[in-house]
């Protein structure tokens, strides 16, 4: 056997072979083509000369196997090559599954995608029961579905209903849940881990099987019915025209069932098609953009204590999130009564996030109500999230700056005030940064890291590192009105209001946006954010950048109709859900509504690039997808624009400017716009 680069093989005195996987070129174990080739050669040898048992384990601290090598996907341009790559993996996994000796995957940390598919090809699986172990098949999030035989083996192991819950959502589960599902044979603490592996190989108990009911779900008469319901459920989140993968997976199971071997071949063919689809390419693109954002914040152990001032909507949730991520978070407000509701919300978050009672209690202990600000001088970073008022914020800075530890960062969550004005009067303006979270904090992954003209490099870098330390994605932006996300969203929201003024029904406007792929229509979004907040941001942006605020928005706010929070906005709400009796008909075609909304958004993207609010078009895409949910399967607004043609889009804007008014006038940035491949 040729020397191994990615694996190390040890056979112990009981004749058990321990195959250690340690990818030679990557921090995480991924199943690249050369890894699969090497695995093949090891398995060939075992077929000729089987050990008493085989344990596959990882030497990487991060986990077992993170999945297939996503980088290799990006080089695939021809279907037969894609199919070939998948079939090679199928062959290797089949070789593993048919070894004459008992086989076992010893799992810790990440066991995802192809990694879990490999584990499923083993006869047994034993997972380390700790907070880091996560198992799942997240392929749908990349626009494909399990392709290394995993869909078949998973259904055989845990039954179709549970298997589809995992595969269609891409959700991961911890070791204990995996054991309950039958995905692993045992979830054990570290001290029993090796012993449990040896014991299973020695006793060779029968393999896990789904319940009778779950097995029945895989029979020919039942499959079409379950498939129908699964398709309907998935279509609500992932319509087939935008996200074909989950629908393809349901369909191939409906046709073949997991107990026929034809599903293996059908699975491979289906993934080969999906890999070359625009949706998959764009979702893979977003995967790499996410990695890029992660890389913009260095890993740092500097942040153990955060002090948050302002326990309102944002400050309360920021402190709670930080505490849930292991930081000690003190929370200050004018009086204890303003902190109490935030603590209540935080406890609800901890309950949701932590299954183990001791983890929940530890998170509660890390959140310290601190009305008098006693903890300020101990904090590594102070996040100010008080009312959006320049004088009030400055007065607070005057009070707390002398208290700060010498190298503590001072961060503001302001959404509209220029950092330069906030920094005036500070003794150390260089350490003031903006850290702009989005609402709701626990859901929105993006955080804009705002650099003012005084902010020094070190503070900007550390702010990004803080954002990474609490597991959010930092996007560096220049201090400019609305930064990136709010600025680009605003013309899109305002155009939606103009459409309402023209008599287009709210649900027709929203439908045009959701059918384009937005997670929520602009009218509902405005109602959800609060029309008063929308109006405030719109006023600041139009003051600085020109344009007009539609009268209807002002009227609504003046009438106290503020959206979800007041029960009425552009919609009327019942239990926070808009009342829509039936689909309204619109006098404008859906396509025109969509174009008007999206063209204004794209025009603003071009403007922010011209002004260098962010460095490059990819960062616009990352910001708008992770910060505003812009249709991820389109790869971001700039990518969408490139695919549609820059010149054609500019031309369309000019036509719309003629028809609808100067708000569609193409930004000067269009003339020099370049979007690299
Ligand atoms: P909020 O009105 O819910 O909370 C502000 C809190 O600050 C209140 O509890 C108030 O008692 C407290 N406060 C006021 N002056 C104080 C002082 N001198 N010392 C201590 N506490 C004081 O406001 P919200 O919505 O949480 O906004 C806070 C900041 O976050 C603002 O700068 C806003 O622009 C920004 N922001 C808001 C977003 C949102 O969706 N609400 C999104 C992103 C940023």
Boltz pocket constraint, residues with backbone or C-beta under 6 A from the ligand:
constraints:
  - pocket:
      binder: B
      contacts: [[A, 309], [A, 310], [A, 311], [A, 312], [A, 313], [A, 314], [A, 315], [A, 332], [A, 333], [A, 334], [A, 338], [A, 384], [A, 385], [A, 386], [A, 387], [A, 388], [A, 389], [A, 392], [A, 396], [A, 413], [A, 414], [A, 415], [A, 416], [A, 436], [A, 437], [A, 438], [A, 439], [A, 529]]
      max_distance: 6.0
